[in-house]
Every structure is written in structure tokens, then in C-alpha cells.
Amino acid sequence: MKTTLDVPETLLNDAMQISGAKTKRAAVMTALEELIRRGRMQALASKLGDSDTFMSSEELAAMRVREMPQ
């Protein structure tokens, strides 16, 4: 589907640089795919809810130190 968009040039250039896209179309497609991916992840996280069985970052770091081969 063809659509005409008025996208600020600096925004599109930044998106191309960050994504490594070689074309404007590729940058826009990458941005849309990422937006959709994040939205789906957020929806999934909302459905799963919270759990107090998850490790804190400190607990995870301590576990990694304990499991390091010496």
C-alpha cells in the first residue's frame, strides 16, 4: 500500500542511522515493527501480571558470581 507521509527529515535520518537502514522505507518498516513488538510484549506482560518469584537484579548477579567457573 502506498502512503504519503510528512516525516521530519531529522527524525527520519536519526531512525536510519540508529537502525542501520539503508533506505527510508527500511527505517520506517523497522520502526513500525519495533513499535508493534513492544506493544505485544506490553500486552503479554499485562496478561501475565506480577510475580514475587522473580529474582531481583542483585540476586541474579550473586547467582552468576556463584556459578562462575573458577
Contact map, one row per residue, 1 for C-alpha under 8 A:
1110000000000000000000000000000000000000000000000000000000000000000000
1111000000000000000000000000000000000000000000000000000000000000000000
1111100000000000000000000000000000000000000000000000000000000000000000
0111110000000000000000000000000000000000000000000000000000000000000000
0011111000000000000000000000000000000000000000000000000000000000000000
0001111100000000000000000000000000000000000000000000000000000000000000
0000111110110000000000000000000000000000000000000000000000000000000000
0000011111110000000000000000000000000000000000000000000000000000000000
0000001111111000000000000000000000000000000000000000000000000000000000
0000000111111100000000000000000000000000000000000000000000000000000000
0000001111111110000000000000000000000000000000000000000000000000000000
0000001111111111000000010011000000000000000000000000000000000000000000
0000000011111111100000000000000000000000000000000000000000000000000000
0000000001111111110000000000000000000000000000000000000000000000000000
0000000000111111111010000011001000000000000000000000000000000000000000
0000000000011111111111110110000000000000000000000000000000000000000000
0000000000001111111110000000000000000000000000000000000000000000000000
0000000000000111111110000000000000000000000000000000000000000000000000
0000000000000011111110000010010000000000000000000000000000000000000000
0000000000000001111111000010000000000000000000000000000000000000000000
0000000000000011111111110110000000000000000000000000000000000000000000
0000000000000001000111110110000000000000000000000000000000000000000000
0000000000000001000011111110000000000000000000000000000000000000000000
0000000000010001000011111111000000000000000000000000000000000000000000
0000000000000000000000111111100000000000000000000000000000000000000000
0000000000000001000011111111110000000000000000000000000000000000000000
0000000000010011001111111111111000000000000000000000000000000000000000
0000000000010010000000011111111100000000000000000000000000000000000000
0000000000000000000000001111111110000000000000000000000000000000000000
0000000000000000001000000111111111000000000000000000000000000000000000
0000000000000010000000000011111111100000000000000000000000000000000000
0000000000000000000000000001111111110000000000000000000000000000000000
0000000000000000000000000000111111111000000000000000000000000000000000
0000000000000000000000000000011111111100000000000000000000000000000000
0000000000000000000000000000001111111110000000000000000000000000000000
0000000000000000000000000000000111111111000000000000000000000000000000
0000000000000000000000000000000011111111100000000000000000000000000000
0000000000000000000000000000000001111111110000000000000000000000000000
0000000000000000000000000000000000111111111000000000000000000000000000
0000000000000000000000000000000000011111111100000000000000000000000000
0000000000000000000000000000000000001111111110000000000000000000000000
0000000000000000000000000000000000000111111111000000000000000000000000
0000000000000000000000000000000000000011111111100000000000000000000000
0000000000000000000000000000000000000001111111110000000000000000000000
0000000000000000000000000000000000000000111111111000000000000000000000
0000000000000000000000000000000000000000011111111000000000000000000000
0000000000000000000000000000000000000000001111111000000000000000000000
0000000000000000000000000000000000000000000111111100000000000000000000
0000000000000000000000000000000000000000000011111110000000000000000000
0000000000000000000000000000000000000000000000011111000000000000000000
0000000000000000000000000000000000000000000000001111110000000000000000
0000000000000000000000000000000000000000000000000111110000000000000000
0000000000000000000000000000000000000000000000000011111000000000000000
0000000000000000000000000000000000000000000000000011111100000000000000
0000000000000000000000000000000000000000000000000000111111110000000000
0000000000000000000000000000000000000000000000000000011111110000000000
0000000000000000000000000000000000000000000000000000001111111000000000
0000000000000000000000000000000000000000000000000000001111111100000000
0000000000000000000000000000000000000000000000000000001111111110000000
0000000000000000000000000000000000000000000000000000001111111111000000
0000000000000000000000000000000000000000000000000000000011111111100000
0000000000000000000000000000000000000000000000000000000001111111110000
0000000000000000000000000000000000000000000000000000000000111111111000
0000000000000000000000000000000000000000000000000000000000011111111100
0000000000000000000000000000000000000000000000000000000000001111111100
0000000000000000000000000000000000000000000000000000000000000111111100
0000000000000000000000000000000000000000000000000000000000000011111110
0000000000000000000000000000000000000000000000000000000000000001111111
0000000000000000000000000000000000000000000000000000000000000000001111
0000000000000000000000000000000000000000000000000000000000000000000111
